[in-house]
Amino acid sequence: MGTLFSAFVLGSSFTVILVMALFFWYNNKNMRIRKILSSVLFCNALLLLKDVVFMGNVTDCHDWYVSMLILNNIIIGIDFLYVYELLKTGVVSKRTVFLSTFMFVLLALLYIIFRDVRIFEFSHIFSVIFIVVAISNIIYFGRRYKVLVKKNYSDPSRMDVAWLWSSVVFFILIFFLWRLVYYHDTHGIIKSVYYFVTAVIWSFIAYRTWYHVPLLKEDIEAGDSLYDGGDAGLDVVSDLPEGEANAIGDEVVVGTDMAQIKNLRVSYPFEKTLEEMRNSEFFCENPKISLVELSEMLGTNRTTLSYYINSVLKLTFYDLTNDARIRHAEALMSDPDYDMTQEELAAKCGFNSLSTFRRVFIDKKGCTPKKYYHSLRNPSIVASADESADGSSPEKRGNDSHE
């Protein structure tokens, strides 16, 4: 009975992953991340197909089965290619595919030729080492990704990859379940759990990938030097159009020593216009504006504007836009005739969701929007003790109109 149930779960998992692979193959819309996910899903479907083939009886073909097991390790390198592409657009190439899979393929071929159990054991050790190194890279690229998103976009909601960390944890779980299933004599229920978890995690990743907006390769390349903390971001004068370079000031000359440029007070032609935008409703009315779009409006280039925001204003682009939106929210709540729900206020100020608005407001003001509103009306009023951290309250809808 247990074997039949495992066979059913295996067949279902194989079907689900194959269908997702075909779906992304025919609906990739020329997006690299979708094409790569489709390829990775096909590889995982093949991995399960091997289990379908050997499900009946593996005792008569033990050598082939063991050979297939060591070939399974290749999927580790293939799966992490998807993660790398997600965090650094354009990183996956023939070279990176070769580097990620070469050692796994080599060990598999050596085992098939020599049938030496030591090769089989070393393959397991190498797999663990590869995973540790890969996770270290994911942590680095993940932090870098978050920095670049905040430097280039005012609305990173569809670019957020916070879900990736839970996916990595599940990948590790799948890895250890796989070891239990294939290298130890385990109960059929463990196999069923492995197949089920595999299908669920890939379904989750496929769902998030479908709605994900990748960080542009140009954004990554433009932000590399700034993220690494180098002086390359200072070399903004050489990137300026000729007329703008003159407008910055006669003191700054192309080729001037970087140490001297750091000490100069450079004037930027767009400073006044940008300040007017920050003090108006511009960023509230343009919730999805990007750094590139703003630079075009200001008649400059992304390098110059990025350097000005990051190094002169000491802000990220994300913080710059949200500061303006929170100031507008404060102004609206200060109006004696203010009568909005928090949902209406969030939308009015350019936030994509109420949860994002509350999170940003607490970060900027140190309290919830509701508590801030009541402090404006009566500073002596202390928010109810049962008010939750996200600003919710058991008060009735009559008071909600002032949230």
Secondary structure as GFF3:
##gff-version 3
##sequence-region A 1 403
A	DSSP	alpha_helix	2	26	.	.	.	ID=ss1
A	DSSP	alpha_helix	32	54	.	.	.	ID=ss2
A	DSSP	three_ten_helix	59	61	.	.	.	ID=ss3
A	DSSP	alpha_helix	62	72	.	.	.	ID=ss4
A	DSSP	alpha_helix	74	87	.	.	.	ID=ss5
A	DSSP	alpha_helix	94	114	.	.	.	ID=ss6
A	DSSP	alpha_helix	117	152	.	.	.	ID=ss7
A	DSSP	alpha_helix	163	183	.	.	.	ID=ss8
A	DSSP	alpha_helix	188	211	.	.	.	ID=ss9
A	DSSP	alpha_helix	217	227	.	.	.	ID=ss10
A	DSSP	three_ten_helix	232	234	.	.	.	ID=ss11
A	DSSP	three_ten_helix	237	239	.	.	.	ID=ss12
A	DSSP	alpha_helix	242	248	.	.	.	ID=ss13
A	DSSP	alpha_helix	258	263	.	.	.	ID=ss14
A	DSSP	alpha_helix	271	278	.	.	.	ID=ss15
A	DSSP	alpha_helix	282	285	.	.	.	ID=ss16
A	DSSP	alpha_helix	291	297	.	.	.	ID=ss17
A	DSSP	alpha_helix	302	307	.	.	.	ID=ss18
A	DSSP	pi_helix	308	312	.	.	.	ID=ss19
A	DSSP	alpha_helix	317	334	.	.	.	ID=ss20
A	DSSP	alpha_helix	342	348	.	.	.	ID=ss21
A	DSSP	alpha_helix	354	365	.	.	.	ID=ss22
A	DSSP	alpha_helix	369	377	.	.	.	ID=ss23
A	DSSP	alpha_helix	397	400	.	.	.	ID=ss24
###
